[in-house]
């Protein structure tokens, strides 16, 4: 257990400096008064479909369902930091063999979201960050592994402080299991985003 904990902390420490540096630069790029005036908090829930790639696809995994939720902090008018939890599931109609029944990737994600285009009624964005996920099935889970996620989407207003969020993403991380080298998959989803303040 101690060895596993040390290895996880070491992996996380090697990956974290870049997002933290980008986050710090984003905060420093805004004058204090502006940053304070624009700092906001939002919550978002998501659901959608997963599309396995690479090793997962070769192992027989098929499209499944994903859910997730996150908290977002608006650092300025264009830059947002996020922290969330996700569960990405895959189907195996023809059996996944060594992957086990009901394969899935679950864990945490954190990163930055940047508003690319804002014509006034739509906020088009891109985002990127790190994930700390385990890949498992009904027969057990592998070690938690550090990977990355990328995504694009748009916030479409439907009411005061409320947005519908269509999005596309890509996630990749090592599986931590001998039966699968790497878990890679696309996601297509829809979220509901609410600005708390």
N, C-alpha and C positions, 0 to 999 in steps of 0.2 A: 504493500500500500504506500509506504514512504517513497519507494523508488518511482512508482507511478505518479505520485504527487509531484516529486522533484522534476520528472521528465515533462509533465504537463506545464508546470510553472516555467521551465526553461524554454519550451516551445512558445508559450505565450509571450514571454519576455523578448524573444527574438523577433516576434511579429508585431508587437504593440508600438514600438517607437515611431514608425512611419505614420500611422493614423493619429497618434497623439501629437506629433509634430505638425501635421496638417491642421488638426483641430486648434492647436495653439496659435498657428499663423492666422487662421480664420478669425479667431477672437481678437488678436492683436491688430488685425486689419481694420477694425471698426473703432471709431472714437468712443471713449467710455460712455458718454451721454447717449450716443446713438445705439450702442450695444444694449444699454439698460432699457431704452425705450422699446427696442424691437425684440428683446428676449421673450420668448413665448414657449408654452408647453402644449404638446398635442399627443393624442393617443390614436393608434391605428390598429384595426383588426383586418386580417387578410384570409382569403381562401382561394384555392385554385387547383390547377393540375400540374403534376410533375411529368417530365419527359426524360427518362434515363438516357445516358450517353456512355460511350466507351466501354469500360469494364462491366458496368452495370447492365448495359444492353447485351453485351456478349454473354453474361451469366443468365440471361433469360428474363430479366426484370422488364416490366411493361409500365405504361402510364398509371399514375395513382393520384391520390388527393393530398393536398397540403393545407395546413392551417398555421396561423401565427399571429402574434401581437407584438406591438412595440410602443415605446415612449420616445417622443422626439422633442428636442430642444432647439428652437430657432435661435441661432447665434446672431444672424443679421438677416437682411431681406433676401439673401440668396443662399445662405449656408445653414444647414441643419445637421445636428448630430443625432444619431439614433441608437437605441439599445433594445433588442427584442429577443423573443423565444420563438422557435419554429419546429414544426414536425412535418417532414416530407415522407410520404408513404408511397410504396410501389406495389403493383399487382403482379402476380405470377400465375396466369391462367394455365400455363403448360408446366408449371413447377419451376422453382428457382434453384433446385438442387442444393448445393453447399451454402447458398445464402440463407436458407431456412424459410419458414412460412412468415408472411407479412413483413418483408424487409422494409426498413425505415431509417431515416437519418433525423436525429433530433439534437437540439442544442441551442446555443446562444449566438447572436450576431450583433456586431457593433460597427459603426462606420459613419460616413458623411454623405449627405444628400445635397446636391447643388442644383439650383433652379437655372435651367439653360435658357428658357424662353418664357416670358410672361406678358402676353398681349392684354392682360387685364381680367380675362375671365377663365383662363386656363393656365396652370403652372406646369410646364413640361420640365422634367428633371432627369438627372442621371445620378447614380449612387454607387458607392463601393465601400467594402469593409472586410472584416475578418469574421470567420465563424469558428466556434469551438463545439464540434459535433461528435456524437457517437453514432456508429452505424450498427444496427442490430436487427433482430428478428425475434420471433416467439421463443427461439432456442437460446437467446442470450445476446449480449452486446459486446462490441470491441472497445478498445480504449478511446478516450476523448482525443480527437485530433484537430489541429488548427488548419484552417483552409481559408478560402476567400469567397466573396460573393460580389457580383456586379448586377446592376439593374437599370432599367429606364421605365418611365411611366409618366402619368399626368394626374394632377389634382383637379377635378372638375367640380365646381361649386354647385350644390343642390339646395342649400339653405344657409342661414347665418352660421358661420364657423364649421359647417358640415360639408365634406367633400366625398365624392366617389373617386376611387383611384384604380384605374386599369394599369397593369404593370407586367413587365416581362423581366425575368432574371436568369442568372446562371450561378450555380453553386458548385464548388469543388473542394474536396478534402480527402485525405487518406482515410481508409476504412478502419484501420487498426485490427483487421481480421485477415487471416491467411487465405480465406476463400475469395477475397476481393482486394485488389491493390488500392484502387482509388474510386471514390464515389463522385461522379460528375453528372449533373442534370440541369435541364432548363426548367423554368417555371412560367406558367401563364396564369395570372390571377386577377382578382378584383378585391379592393379594400374599401373600408369605410374609415375616414379620417376626421377626427373632431378636435378643434382647437379649444383646449380648456381655458387658455388665456392668451 
